[in-house]
Amino acid sequence: MEVHFSGLLLRFTDYERTVTVPPGTVEEVLEVLRLRFPQLESVLWDGHGELRRVHRLVVNGEVVPPDPTRVLSGTDRLEFLTAVAGG
């Protein structure tokens, strides 16, 4: 399956926009990303191991709850939608 990164997350993936990972549950896919890009740890996850609230998961173009048991297939596309604030 493909995982797509954009915006500020690209700095933490060595500017790789698309990576291929094995399909599995959301939890398994996120763990693969954590191992592949350790620098993402402090950006995506809070101190309790939960996905930070500023990030939303987008599966095949649809924003979905961060359900760790949701199964992602080999044809799914996962993206992160990150809230941007500033002034």
PDB file of N, CA, C and O in Angstrom:
ATOM      1  N   MET A   1       0.835  -1.161   0.000  1.00  0.00           N
ATOM      2  CA  MET A   1       0.000   0.000   0.000  1.00  0.00           C
ATOM      3  C   MET A   1       0.886   1.232   0.000  1.00  0.00           C
ATOM      4  O   MET A   1       2.065   1.164   0.346  1.00  0.00           O
ATOM      5  N   GLU A   2       0.306   2.355  -0.391  1.00  0.00           N
ATOM      6  CA  GLU A   2       1.074   3.594  -0.461  1.00  0.00           C
ATOM      7  C   GLU A   2       0.700   4.536   0.674  1.00  0.00           C
ATOM      8  O   GLU A   2      -0.463   4.656   1.060  1.00  0.00           O
ATOM      9  N   VAL A   3       1.734   5.203   1.196  1.00  0.00           N
ATOM     10  CA  VAL A   3       1.541   6.268   2.176  1.00  0.00           C
ATOM     11  C   VAL A   3       2.121   7.532   1.565  1.00  0.00           C
ATOM     12  O   VAL A   3       3.254   7.548   1.085  1.00  0.00           O
ATOM     13  N   HIS A   4       1.316   8.594   1.591  1.00  0.00           N
ATOM     14  CA  HIS A   4       1.727   9.860   0.986  1.00  0.00           C
ATOM     15  C   HIS A   4       1.945  10.909   2.065  1.00  0.00           C
ATOM     16  O   HIS A   4       1.149  11.048   2.993  1.00  0.00           O
ATOM     17  N   PHE A   5       3.037  11.639   1.923  1.00  0.00           N
ATOM     18  CA  PHE A   5       3.383  12.712   2.847  1.00  0.00           C
ATOM     19  C   PHE A   5       3.402  14.026   2.091  1.00  0.00           C
ATOM     20  O   PHE A   5       3.722  14.079   0.903  1.00  0.00           O
ATOM     21  N   SER A   6       3.052  15.089   2.808  1.00  0.00           N
ATOM     22  CA  SER A   6       3.107  16.423   2.211  1.00  0.00           C
ATOM     23  C   SER A   6       3.395  17.431   3.312  1.00  0.00           C
ATOM     24  O   SER A   6       3.429  17.096   4.496  1.00  0.00           O
ATOM     25  N   GLY A   7       3.601  18.666   2.893  1.00  0.00           N
ATOM     26  CA  GLY A   7       3.789  19.754   3.850  1.00  0.00           C
ATOM     27  C   GLY A   7       4.974  19.539   4.763  1.00  0.00           C
ATOM     28  O   GLY A   7       6.019  19.037   4.348  1.00  0.00           O
ATOM     29  N   LEU A   8       4.795  19.929   6.015  1.00  0.00           N
ATOM     30  CA  LEU A   8       5.898  19.871   6.970  1.00  0.00           C
ATOM     31  C   LEU A   8       6.375  18.455   7.254  1.00  0.00           C
ATOM     32  O   LEU A   8       7.512  18.271   7.689  1.00  0.00           O
ATOM     33  N   LEU A   9       5.545  17.457   7.021  1.00  0.00           N
ATOM     34  CA  LEU A   9       5.967  16.075   7.282  1.00  0.00           C
ATOM     35  C   LEU A   9       7.091  15.628   6.348  1.00  0.00           C
ATOM     36  O   LEU A   9       7.851  14.719   6.682  1.00  0.00           O
ATOM     37  N   LEU A  10       7.195  16.256   5.193  1.00  0.00           N
ATOM     38  CA  LEU A  10       8.248  15.862   4.237  1.00  0.00           C
ATOM     39  C   LEU A  10       9.643  16.026   4.826  1.00  0.00           C
ATOM     40  O   LEU A  10      10.545  15.253   4.503  1.00  0.00           O
ATOM     41  N   ARG A  11       9.831  17.015   5.679  1.00  0.00           N
ATOM     42  CA  ARG A  11      11.155  17.209   6.295  1.00  0.00           C
ATOM     43  C   ARG A  11      11.579  15.991   7.106  1.00  0.00           C
ATOM     44  O   ARG A  11      12.771  15.730   7.266  1.00  0.00           O
ATOM     45  N   PHE A  12      10.602  15.249   7.615  1.00  0.00           N
ATOM     46  CA  PHE A  12      10.887  14.122   8.495  1.00  0.00           C
ATOM     47  C   PHE A  12      10.903  12.782   7.763  1.00  0.00           C
ATOM     48  O   PHE A  12      11.119  11.737   8.377  1.00  0.00           O
ATOM     49  N   THR A  13      10.675  12.815   6.449  1.00  0.00           N
ATOM     50  CA  THR A  13      10.729  11.598   5.628  1.00  0.00           C
ATOM     51  C   THR A  13      11.818  11.709   4.568  1.00  0.00           C
ATOM     52  O   THR A  13      11.776  11.025   3.545  1.00  0.00           O
ATOM     53  N   ASP A  14      12.798  12.582   4.824  1.00  0.00           N
ATOM     54  CA  ASP A  14      13.861  12.830   3.842  1.00  0.00           C
ATOM     55  C   ASP A  14      13.269  13.228   2.494  1.00  0.00           C
ATOM     56  O   ASP A  14      13.811  12.897   1.439  1.00  0.00           O
ATOM     57  N   TYR A  15      12.147  13.947   2.548  1.00  0.00           N
ATOM     58  CA  TYR A  15      11.441  14.479   1.381  1.00  0.00           C
ATOM     59  C   TYR A  15      10.909  13.399   0.443  1.00  0.00           C
ATOM     60  O   TYR A  15      10.707  13.644  -0.746  1.00  0.00           O
ATOM     61  N   GLU A  16      10.688  12.216   0.982  1.00  0.00           N
ATOM     62  CA  GLU A  16      10.009  11.165   0.209  1.00  0.00           C
ATOM     63  C   GLU A  16       8.510  11.438   0.293  1.00  0.00           C
ATOM     64  O   GLU A  16       7.933  11.406   1.380  1.00  0.00           O
ATOM     65  N   ARG A  17       7.884  11.704  -0.837  1.00  0.00           N
ATOM     66  CA  ARG A  17       6.451  11.997  -0.853  1.00  0.00           C
ATOM     67  C   ARG A  17       5.596  10.733  -0.760  1.00  0.00           C
ATOM     68  O   ARG A  17       4.526  10.740  -0.151  1.00  0.00           O
ATOM     69  N   THR A  18       6.069   9.671  -1.358  1.00  0.00           N
ATOM     70  CA  THR A  18       5.304   8.423  -1.391  1.00  0.00           C
ATOM     71  C   THR A  18       6.213   7.278  -0.988  1.00  0.00           C
ATOM     72  O   THR A  18       7.317   7.129  -1.512  1.00  0.00           O
ATOM     73  N   VAL A  19       5.733   6.469  -0.045  1.00  0.00           N
ATOM     74  CA  VAL A  19       6.465   5.274   0.345  1.00  0.00           C
ATOM     75  C   VAL A  19       5.506   4.095   0.272  1.00  0.00           C
ATOM     76  O   VAL A  19       4.304   4.242   0.493  1.00  0.00           O
ATOM     77  N   THR A  20       6.043   2.944  -0.034  1.00  0.00           N
ATOM     78  CA  THR A  20       5.251   1.723  -0.089  1.00  0.00           C
ATOM     79  C   THR A  20       5.537   0.922   1.173  1.00  0.00           C
ATOM     80  O   THR A  20       6.690   0.690   1.535  1.00  0.00           O
ATOM     81  N   VAL A  21       4.469   0.509   1.830  1.00  0.00           N
ATOM     82  CA  VAL A  21       4.582  -0.291   3.057  1.00  0.00           C
ATOM     83  C   VAL A  21       3.653  -1.491   2.928  1.00  0.00           C
ATOM     84  O   VAL A  21       2.713  -1.464   2.134  1.00  0.00           O
ATOM     85  N   PRO A  22       3.907  -2.537   3.696  1.00  0.00           N
ATOM     86  CA  PRO A  22       3.000  -3.689   3.656  1.00  0.00           C
ATOM     87  C   PRO A  22       1.627  -3.310   4.207  1.00  0.00           C
ATOM     88  O   PRO A  22       1.546  -2.519   5.146  1.00  0.00           O
ATOM     89  N   PRO A  23       0.556  -3.851   3.650  1.00  0.00           N
ATOM     90  CA  PRO A  23      -0.769  -3.586   4.197  1.00  0.00           C
ATOM     91  C   PRO A  23      -0.893  -4.228   5.576  1.00  0.00           C
ATOM     92  O   PRO A  23      -0.143  -5.141   5.923  1.00  0.00           O
ATOM     93  N   GLY A  24      -1.835  -3.742   6.338  1.00  0.00           N
ATOM     94  CA  GLY A  24      -2.093  -4.259   7.678  1.00  0.00           C
ATOM     95  C   GLY A  24      -3.044  -3.328   8.388  1.00  0.00           C
ATOM     96  O   GLY A  24      -3.727  -2.527   7.751  1.00  0.00           O
ATOM     97  N   THR A  25      -3.094  -3.424   9.695  1.00  0.00           N
ATOM     98  CA  THR A  25      -3.944  -2.511  10.453  1.00  0.00           C
ATOM     99  C   THR A  25      -3.290  -1.128  10.473  1.00  0.00           C
ATOM    100  O   THR A  25      -2.100  -0.987  10.189  1.00  0.00           O
ATOM    101  N   VAL A  26      -4.074  -0.127  10.809  1.00  0.00           N
ATOM    102  CA  VAL A  26      -3.525   1.230  10.933  1.00  0.00           C
ATOM    103  C   VAL A  26      -2.352   1.216  11.906  1.00  0.00           C
ATOM    104  O   VAL A  26      -1.319   1.833  11.644  1.00  0.00           O
ATOM    105  N   GLU A  27      -2.505   0.528  13.007  1.00  0.00           N
ATOM    106  CA  GLU A  27      -1.441   0.450  14.012  1.00  0.00           C
ATOM    107  C   GLU A  27      -0.168  -0.152  13.416  1.00  0.00           C
ATOM    108  O   GLU A  27       0.927   0.353  13.666  1.00  0.00           O
ATOM    109  N   GLU A  28      -0.296  -1.214  12.640  1.00  0.00           N
ATOM    110  CA  GLU A  28       0.869  -1.862  12.032  1.00  0.00           C
ATOM    111  C   GLU A  28       1.535  -0.959  11.000  1.00  0.00           C
ATOM    112  O   GLU A  28       2.762  -0.881  10.935  1.00  0.00           O
ATOM    113  N   VAL A  29       0.733  -0.287  10.203  1.00  0.00           N
ATOM    114  CA  VAL A  29       1.281   0.616   9.187  1.00  0.00           C
ATOM    115  C   VAL A  29       2.011   1.773   9.855  1.00  0.00           C
ATOM    116  O   VAL A  29       3.107   2.143   9.433  1.00  0.00           O
ATOM    117  N   LEU A  30       1.411   2.346  10.892  1.00  0.00           N
ATOM    118  CA  LEU A  30       2.062   3.454  11.598  1.00  0.00           C
ATOM    119  C   LEU A  30       3.363   2.996  12.260  1.00  0.00           C
ATOM    120  O   LEU A  30       4.324   3.762  12.326  1.00  0.00           O
ATOM    121  N   GLU A  31       3.399   1.770  12.744  1.00  0.00           N
ATOM    122  CA  GLU A  31       4.623   1.249  13.348  1.00  0.00           C
ATOM    123  C   GLU A  31       5.723   1.087  12.300  1.00  0.00           C
ATOM    124  O   GLU A  31       6.889   1.362  12.582  1.00  0.00           O
ATOM    125  N   VAL A  32       5.365   0.646  11.102  1.00  0.00           N
ATOM    126  CA  VAL A  32       6.345   0.549  10.014  1.00  0.00           C
ATOM    127  C   VAL A  32       6.906   1.938   9.709  1.00  0.00           C
ATOM    128  O   VAL A  32       8.109   2.094   9.505  1.00  0.00           O
ATOM    129  N   LEU A  33       6.037   2.938   9.678  1.00  0.00           N
ATOM    130  CA  LEU A  33       6.494   4.311   9.422  1.00  0.00           C
ATOM    131  C   LEU A  33       7.390   4.813  10.543  1.00  0.00           C
ATOM    132  O   LEU A  33       8.387   5.490  10.292  1.00  0.00           O
ATOM    133  N   ARG A  34       7.037   4.485  11.774  1.00  0.00           N
ATOM    134  CA  ARG A  34       7.841   4.908  12.931  1.00  0.00           C
ATOM    135  C   ARG A  34       9.252   4.318  12.846  1.00  0.00           C
ATOM    136  O   ARG A  34      10.232   4.997  13.151  1.00  0.00           O
ATOM    137  N   LEU A  35       9.349   3.054  12.430  1.00  0.00           N
ATOM    138  CA  LEU A  35      10.653   2.404  12.322  1.00  0.00           C
ATOM    139  C   LEU A  35      11.448   2.923  11.125  1.00  0.00           C
ATOM    140  O   LEU A  35      12.666   3.082  11.204  1.00  0.00           O
ATOM    141  N   ARG A  36      10.764   3.180  10.036  1.00  0.00           N
ATOM    142  CA  ARG A  36      11.450   3.645   8.819  1.00  0.00           C
ATOM    143  C   ARG A  36      11.911   5.090   8.944  1.00  0.00           C
ATOM    144  O   ARG A  36      12.973   5.457   8.442  1.00  0.00           O
ATOM    145  N   PHE A  37      11.097   5.916   9.625  1.00  0.00           N
ATOM    146  CA  PHE A  37      11.398   7.331   9.791  1.00  0.00           C
ATOM    147  C   PHE A  37      11.337   7.697  11.275  1.00  0.00           C
ATOM    148  O   PHE A  37      10.366   8.316  11.709  1.00  0.00           O
ATOM    149  N   PRO A  38      12.346   7.330  12.057  1.00  0.00           N
ATOM    150  CA  PRO A  38      12.305   7.587  13.492  1.00  0.00           C
ATOM    151  C   PRO A  38      12.108   9.065  13.835  1.00  0.00           C
ATOM    152  O   PRO A  38      11.578   9.390  14.897  1.00  0.00           O
ATOM    153  N   GLN A  39      12.528   9.946  12.951  1.00  0.00           N
ATOM    154  CA  GLN A  39      12.378  11.373  13.196  1.00  0.00           C
ATOM    155  C   GLN A  39      10.907  11.813  13.188  1.00  0.00           C
ATOM    156  O   GLN A  39      10.592  12.903  13.666  1.00  0.00           O
ATOM    157  N   LEU A  40      10.012  10.987  12.656  1.00  0.00           N
ATOM    158  CA  LEU A  40       8.572  11.286  12.675  1.00  0.00           C
ATOM    159  C   LEU A  40       7.966  11.117  14.064  1.00  0.00           C
ATOM    160  O   LEU A  40       6.901  11.662  14.352  1.00  0.00           O
ATOM    161  N   GLU A  41       8.646  10.363  14.921  1.00  0.00           N
ATOM    162  CA  GLU A  41       8.089  10.015  16.231  1.00  0.00           C
ATOM    163  C   GLU A  41       7.548  11.232  16.978  1.00  0.00           C
ATOM    164  O   GLU A  41       6.393  11.230  17.402  1.00  0.00           O
ATOM    165  N   SER A  42       8.353  12.251  17.141  1.00  0.00           N
ATOM    166  CA  SER A  42       7.926  13.405  17.943  1.00  0.00           C
ATOM    167  C   SER A  42       6.923  14.285  17.208  1.00  0.00           C
ATOM    168  O   SER A  42       6.247  15.105  17.828  1.00  0.00           O
ATOM    169  N   VAL A  43       6.822  14.125  15.912  1.00  0.00           N
ATOM    170  CA  VAL A  43       5.913  14.959  15.128  1.00  0.00           C
ATOM    171  C   VAL A  43       4.526  14.328  15.035  1.00  0.00           C
ATOM    172  O   VAL A  43       3.523  15.027  15.180  1.00  0.00           O
ATOM    173  N   LEU A  44       4.453  13.028  14.796  1.00  0.00           N
ATOM    174  CA  LEU A  44       3.161  12.363  14.615  1.00  0.00           C
ATOM    175  C   LEU A  44       2.521  11.897  15.918  1.00  0.00           C
ATOM    176  O   LEU A  44       1.297  11.914  16.046  1.00  0.00           O
ATOM    177  N   TRP A  45       3.337  11.481  16.889  1.00  0.00           N
ATOM    178  CA  TRP A  45       2.784  10.880  18.100  1.00  0.00           C
ATOM    179  C   TRP A  45       3.001  11.770  19.315  1.00  0.00           C
ATOM    180  O   TRP A  45       4.013  12.462  19.424  1.00  0.00           O
ATOM    181  N   ASP A  46       2.032  11.739  20.226  1.00  0.00           N
ATOM    182  CA  ASP A  46       2.174  12.478  21.478  1.00  0.00           C
ATOM    183  C   ASP A  46       2.935  11.617  22.490  1.00  0.00           C
ATOM    184  O   ASP A  46       3.392  10.525  22.152  1.00  0.00           O
ATOM    185  N   GLY A  47       3.072  12.094  23.712  1.00  0.00           N
ATOM    186  CA  GLY A  47       3.821  11.375  24.738  1.00  0.00           C
ATOM    187  C   GLY A  47       3.179  10.083  25.200  1.00  0.00           C
ATOM    188  O   GLY A  47       3.797   9.311  25.932  1.00  0.00           O
ATOM    189  N   HIS A  48       1.923   9.831  24.774  1.00  0.00           N
ATOM    190  CA  HIS A  48       1.219   8.605  25.152  1.00  0.00           C
ATOM    191  C   HIS A  48       1.145   7.603  24.000  1.00  0.00           C
ATOM    192  O   HIS A  48       0.464   6.583  24.103  1.00  0.00           O
ATOM    193  N   GLY A  49       1.846   7.895  22.906  1.00  0.00           N
ATOM    194  CA  GLY A  49       1.834   6.990  21.766  1.00  0.00           C
ATOM    195  C   GLY A  49       0.618   7.127  20.867  1.00  0.00           C
ATOM    196  O   GLY A  49       0.407   6.301  19.979  1.00  0.00           O
ATOM    197  N   GLU A  50      -0.177   8.156  21.086  1.00  0.00           N
ATOM    198  CA  GLU A  50      -1.367   8.400  20.271  1.00  0.00           C
ATOM    199  C   GLU A  50      -1.018   9.374  19.139  1.00  0.00           C
ATOM    200  O   GLU A  50      -0.132  10.217  19.282  1.00  0.00           O
ATOM    201  N   LEU A  51      -1.711   9.247  18.039  1.00  0.00           N
ATOM    202  CA  LEU A  51      -1.532  10.183  16.935  1.00  0.00           C
ATOM    203  C   LEU A  51      -1.915  11.579  17.433  1.00  0.00           C
ATOM    204  O   LEU A  51      -2.984  11.760  18.015  1.00  0.00           O
ATOM    205  N   ARG A  52      -1.053  12.552  17.209  1.00  0.00           N
ATOM    206  CA  ARG A  52      -1.349  13.925  17.657  1.00  0.00           C
ATOM    207  C   ARG A  52      -2.639  14.423  17.014  1.00  0.00           C
ATOM    208  O   ARG A  52      -2.958  14.076  15.876  1.00  0.00           O
ATOM    209  N   ARG A  53      -3.371  15.239  17.761  1.00  0.00           N
ATOM    210  CA  ARG A  53      -4.669  15.728  17.309  1.00  0.00           C
ATOM    211  C   ARG A  53      -4.585  16.654  16.099  1.00  0.00           C
ATOM    212  O   ARG A  53      -5.596  16.876  15.432  1.00  0.00           O
ATOM    213  N   VAL A  54      -3.415  17.195  15.800  1.00  0.00           N
ATOM    214  CA  VAL A  54      -3.277  18.083  14.648  1.00  0.00           C
ATOM    215  C   VAL A  54      -3.212  17.308  13.337  1.00  0.00           C
ATOM    216  O   VAL A  54      -3.262  17.903  12.260  1.00  0.00           O
ATOM    217  N   HIS A  55      -3.099  15.983  13.421  1.00  0.00           N
ATOM    218  CA  HIS A  55      -3.035  15.150  12.228  1.00  0.00           C
ATOM    219  C   HIS A  55      -4.336  14.362  12.068  1.00  0.00           C
ATOM    220  O   HIS A  55      -4.881  13.842  13.041  1.00  0.00           O
ATOM    221  N   ARG A  56      -4.812  14.284  10.862  1.00  0.00           N
ATOM    222  CA  ARG A  56      -5.960  13.445  10.520  1.00  0.00           C
ATOM    223  C   ARG A  56      -5.485  12.399   9.532  1.00  0.00           C
ATOM    224  O   ARG A  56      -4.623  12.661   8.692  1.00  0.00           O
ATOM    225  N   LEU A  57      -6.057  11.210   9.642  1.00  0.00           N
ATOM    226  CA  LEU A  57      -5.762  10.153   8.677  1.00  0.00           C
ATOM    227  C   LEU A  57      -6.747  10.246   7.529  1.00  0.00           C
ATOM    228  O   LEU A  57      -7.948  10.419   7.738  1.00  0.00           O
ATOM    229  N   VAL A  58      -6.237  10.133   6.328  1.00  0.00           N
ATOM    230  CA  VAL A  58      -7.057  10.149   5.127  1.00  0.00           C
ATOM    231  C   VAL A  58      -6.793   8.847   4.384  1.00  0.00           C
ATOM    232  O   VAL A  58      -5.669   8.575   3.960  1.00  0.00           O
ATOM    233  N   VAL A  59      -7.837   8.049   4.232  1.00  0.00           N
ATOM    234  CA  VAL A  59      -7.717   6.776   3.526  1.00  0.00           C
ATOM    235  C   VAL A  59      -8.543   6.873   2.255  1.00  0.00           C
ATOM    236  O   VAL A  59      -9.759   7.058   2.294  1.00  0.00           O
ATOM    237  N   ASN A  60      -7.861   6.743   1.135  1.00  0.00           N
ATOM    238  CA  ASN A  60      -8.518   6.813  -0.176  1.00  0.00           C
ATOM    239  C   ASN A  60      -9.359   8.080  -0.317  1.00  0.00           C
ATOM    240  O   ASN A  60     -10.464   8.046  -0.859  1.00  0.00           O
ATOM    241  N   GLY A  61      -8.824   9.194   0.176  1.00  0.00           N
ATOM    242  CA  GLY A  61      -9.492  10.485   0.021  1.00  0.00           C
ATOM    243  C   GLY A  61     -10.537  10.803   1.077  1.00  0.00           C
ATOM    244  O   GLY A  61     -11.159  11.863   1.017  1.00  0.00           O
ATOM    245  N   GLU A  62     -10.748   9.920   2.040  1.00  0.00           N
ATOM    246  CA  GLU A  62     -11.763  10.122   3.073  1.00  0.00           C
ATOM    247  C   GLU A  62     -11.100  10.233   4.445  1.00  0.00           C
ATOM    248  O   GLU A  62     -10.323   9.363   4.838  1.00  0.00           O
ATOM    249  N   VAL A  63     -11.414  11.312   5.173  1.00  0.00           N
ATOM    250  CA  VAL A  63     -10.895  11.469   6.528  1.00  0.00           C
ATOM    251  C   VAL A  63     -11.558  10.412   7.406  1.00  0.00           C
ATOM    252  O   VAL A  63     -12.782  10.289   7.433  1.00  0.00           O
ATOM    253  N   VAL A  64     -10.733   9.651   8.124  1.00  0.00           N
ATOM    254  CA  VAL A  64     -11.244   8.555   8.954  1.00  0.00           C
ATOM    255  C   VAL A  64     -10.734   8.719  10.380  1.00  0.00           C
ATOM    256  O   VAL A  64      -9.687   9.328  10.599  1.00  0.00           O
ATOM    257  N   PRO A  65     -11.472   8.178  11.357  1.00  0.00           N
ATOM    258  CA  PRO A  65     -10.973   8.193  12.735  1.00  0.00           C
ATOM    259  C   PRO A  65      -9.697   7.356  12.836  1.00  0.00           C
ATOM    260  O   PRO A  65      -9.528   6.392  12.088  1.00  0.00           O
ATOM    261  N   PRO A  66      -8.804   7.714  13.748  1.00  0.00           N
ATOM    262  CA  PRO A  66      -7.547   6.957  13.870  1.00  0.00           C
ATOM    263  C   PRO A  66      -7.737   5.640  14.610  1.00  0.00           C
ATOM    264  O   PRO A  66      -7.146   5.422  15.668  1.00  0.00           O
ATOM    265  N   ASP A  67      -8.561   4.769  14.053  1.00  0.00           N
ATOM    266  CA  ASP A  67      -8.850   3.465  14.652  1.00  0.00           C
ATOM    267  C   ASP A  67      -7.670   2.534  14.390  1.00  0.00           C
ATOM    268  O   ASP A  67      -7.437   2.147  13.245  1.00  0.00           O
ATOM    269  N   PRO A  68      -6.920   2.165  15.437  1.00  0.00           N
ATOM    270  CA  PRO A  68      -5.728   1.333  15.224  1.00  0.00           C
ATOM    271  C   PRO A  68      -6.029  -0.054  14.671  1.00  0.00           C
ATOM    272  O   PRO A  68      -5.137  -0.707  14.130  1.00  0.00           O
ATOM    273  N   THR A  69      -7.283  -0.516  14.799  1.00  0.00           N
ATOM    274  CA  THR A  69      -7.627  -1.858  14.325  1.00  0.00           C
ATOM    275  C   THR A  69      -8.157  -1.872  12.895  1.00  0.00           C
ATOM    276  O   THR A  69      -8.392  -2.943  12.336  1.00  0.00           O
ATOM    277  N   ARG A  70      -8.345  -0.706  12.302  1.00  0.00           N
ATOM    278  CA  ARG A  70      -8.838  -0.652  10.922  1.00  0.00           C
ATOM    279  C   ARG A  70      -7.830  -1.328   9.999  1.00  0.00           C
ATOM    280  O   ARG A  70      -6.635  -1.041  10.067  1.00  0.00           O
ATOM    281  N   VAL A  71      -8.298  -2.206   9.156  1.00  0.00           N
ATOM    282  CA  VAL A  71      -7.420  -2.937   8.230  1.00  0.00           C
ATOM    283  C   VAL A  71      -7.294  -2.153   6.932  1.00  0.00           C
ATOM    284  O   VAL A  71      -8.286  -1.722   6.344  1.00  0.00           O
ATOM    285  N   LEU A  72      -6.060  -1.981   6.505  1.00  0.00           N
ATOM    286  CA  LEU A  72      -5.758  -1.298   5.244  1.00  0.00           C
ATOM    287  C   LEU A  72      -5.272  -2.344   4.252  1.00  0.00           C
ATOM    288  O   LEU A  72      -4.431  -3.180   4.580  1.00  0.00           O
ATOM    289  N   SER A  73      -5.806  -2.292   3.038  1.00  0.00           N
ATOM    290  CA  SER A  73      -5.439  -3.286   2.024  1.00  0.00           C
ATOM    291  C   SER A  73      -4.273  -2.786   1.182  1.00  0.00           C
ATOM    292  O   SER A  73      -3.843  -1.639   1.303  1.00  0.00           O
ATOM    293  N   GLY A  74      -3.785  -3.648   0.349  1.00  0.00           N
ATOM    294  CA  GLY A  74      -2.666  -3.313  -0.521  1.00  0.00           C
ATOM    295  C   GLY A  74      -2.982  -2.243  -1.543  1.00  0.00           C
ATOM    296  O   GLY A  74      -2.066  -1.625  -2.084  1.00  0.00           O
ATOM    297  N   THR A  75      -4.258  -2.008  -1.823  1.00  0.00           N
ATOM    298  CA  THR A  75      -4.636  -0.988  -2.799  1.00  0.00           C
ATOM    299  C   THR A  75      -5.017   0.340  -2.149  1.00  0.00           C
ATOM    300  O   THR A  75      -5.321   1.307  -2.847  1.00  0.00           O
ATOM    301  N   ASP A  76      -5.001   0.394  -0.815  1.00  0.00           N
ATOM    302  CA  ASP A  76      -5.358   1.631  -0.120  1.00  0.00           C
ATOM    303  C   ASP A  76      -4.245   2.662  -0.216  1.00  0.00           C
ATOM    304  O   ASP A  76      -3.074   2.337  -0.411  1.00  0.00           O
ATOM    305  N   ARG A  77      -4.655   3.918  -0.071  1.00  0.00           N
ATOM    306  CA  ARG A  77      -3.728   5.047  -0.060  1.00  0.00           C
ATOM    307  C   ARG A  77      -3.962   5.793   1.251  1.00  0.00           C
ATOM    308  O   ARG A  77      -5.071   6.259   1.514  1.00  0.00           O
ATOM    309  N   LEU A  78      -2.933   5.905   2.062  1.00  0.00           N
ATOM    310  CA  LEU A  78      -3.011   6.599   3.339  1.00  0.00           C
ATOM    311  C   LEU A  78      -2.275   7.927   3.231  1.00  0.00           C
ATOM    312  O   LEU A  78      -1.159   7.993   2.715  1.00  0.00           O
ATOM    313  N   GLU A  79      -2.909   8.974   3.720  1.00  0.00           N
ATOM    314  CA  GLU A  79      -2.290  10.297   3.756  1.00  0.00           C
ATOM    315  C   GLU A  79      -2.515  10.897   5.131  1.00  0.00           C
ATOM    316  O   GLU A  79      -3.375  10.444   5.886  1.00  0.00           O
ATOM    317  N   PHE A  80      -1.743  11.910   5.444  1.00  0.00           N
ATOM    318  CA  PHE A  80      -1.925  12.648   6.675  1.00  0.00           C
ATOM    319  C   PHE A  80      -2.341  14.068   6.328  1.00  0.00           C
ATOM    320  O   PHE A  80      -1.704  14.727   5.506  1.00  0.00           O
ATOM    321  N   LEU A  81      -3.399  14.528   6.950  1.00  0.00           N
ATOM    322  CA  LEU A  81      -3.853  15.904   6.805  1.00  0.00           C
ATOM    323  C   LEU A  81      -3.446  16.608   8.091  1.00  0.00           C
ATOM    324  O   LEU A  81      -3.919  16.254   9.171  1.00  0.00           O
ATOM    325  N   THR A  82      -2.576  17.599   7.981  1.00  0.00           N
ATOM    326  CA  THR A  82      -2.031  18.268   9.148  1.00  0.00           C
ATOM    327  C   THR A  82      -2.564  19.689   9.220  1.00  0.00           C
ATOM    328  O   THR A  82      -2.482  20.446   8.252  1.00  0.00           O
ATOM    329  N   ALA A  83      -3.116  20.044  10.388  1.00  0.00           N
ATOM    330  CA  ALA A  83      -3.602  21.404  10.612  1.00  0.00           C
ATOM    331  C   ALA A  83      -2.401  22.345  10.656  1.00  0.00           C
ATOM    332  O   ALA A  83      -1.366  22.030  11.244  1.00  0.00           O
ATOM    333  N   VAL A  84      -2.560  23.486  10.033  1.00  0.00           N
ATOM    334  CA  VAL A  84      -1.502  24.491  10.014  1.00  0.00           C
ATOM    335  C   VAL A  84      -2.051  25.731  10.692  1.00  0.00           C
ATOM    336  O   VAL A  84      -3.146  26.197  10.374  1.00  0.00           O
ATOM    337  N   ALA A  85      -1.277  26.260  11.631  1.00  0.00           N
ATOM    338  CA  ALA A  85      -1.688  27.469  12.335  1.00  0.00           C
ATOM    339  C   ALA A  85      -0.562  28.480  12.265  1.00  0.00           C
ATOM    340  O   ALA A  85       0.597  28.132  12.043  1.00  0.00           O
ATOM    341  N   GLY A  86      -0.906  29.674  12.448  1.00  0.00           N
ATOM    342  CA  GLY A  86       0.108  30.719  12.431  1.00  0.00           C
ATOM    343  C   GLY A  86      -0.530  32.076  12.290  1.00  0.00           C
ATOM    344  O   GLY A  86      -1.753  32.211  12.234  1.00  0.00           O
ATOM    345  N   GLY A  87       0.287  33.038  12.235  1.00  0.00           N
ATOM    346  CA  GLY A  87      -0.299  34.370  12.110  1.00  0.00           C
ATOM    347  C   GLY A  87       0.707  35.392  11.732  1.00  0.00           C
ATOM    348  O   GLY A  87       0.369  36.567  11.587  1.00  0.00           O
TER     349      GLY A  87
END
